[in-house]
């Protein structure tokens, strides 16, 4: 994994597919099974992030072997 700061509030990340997959799986798990003390606003933000991820993933061409 590599992170680069482009501006104070903008980062660029480079991940291996398995690294990003692990992060997305953990986020989905949290959204689906979050304890009651996790703020609803946080879960909504995470849900929106996952929706954006899913949208971008659909735009990607299939991986070449």
C-alpha positions in Angstrom: 0.0 0.0 0.0 1.2 3.5 -0.8 -0.4 6.8 0.2 0.4 10.2 -1.2 -0.9 13.6 0.1 -2.0 15.7 -2.9 -3.4 18.5 -0.7 -4.3 18.9 3.0 -7.6 17.0 2.5 -6.9 14.9 -0.6 -4.9 11.6 -0.6 -4.1 9.2 -3.3 -3.8 5.5 -2.4 -2.3 2.7 -4.4 -3.3 -0.7 -3.2 -2.9 -4.3 -4.3 -6.3 -5.8 -5.1 -6.2 -8.0 -2.0 -5.4 -5.0 0.3 -8.3 -3.0 -1.0 -10.6 -6.1 -0.9 -9.8 -6.6 2.8 -10.6 -2.9 3.6 -13.8 -3.0 1.7 -14.9 -6.3 3.3 -14.2 -4.9 6.8 -16.2 -1.8 5.9 -19.2 -3.9 4.7 -19.0 -6.0 7.8 -19.1 -3.0 10.0 -22.1 -1.5 8.2 -24.0 -4.7 8.4 -23.2 -5.6 12.0 -22.3 -2.4 13.8 -22.9 -2.2 17.5 -25.5 0.3 18.7 -22.9 2.7 19.9 -21.6 3.4 16.4 -23.2 6.7 15.3 -25.7 6.4 12.5 -24.0 9.3 10.7 -20.8 7.4 10.6 -22.5 4.3 9.2 -24.2 6.5 6.6 -20.9 8.0 5.5 -19.4 4.5 5.3 -22.4 3.3 3.3 -22.0 6.2 0.8 -18.3 5.4 0.5 -19.1 1.8 -0.3 -21.7 2.8 -2.8 -19.1 5.0 -4.5 -16.6 2.2 -4.5 -19.2 -0.2 -6.1 -20.0 2.4 -8.8 -16.3 2.9 -9.6 -15.7 -0.9 -9.6 -18.4 -1.4 -12.2 -16.6 1.1 -14.5 -13.3 -0.8 -14.4 -12.4 -3.1 -17.3 -11.8 -6.8 -16.5 -8.3 -7.6 -15.3 -5.9 -9.0 -17.9 -4.1 -12.2 -17.1 
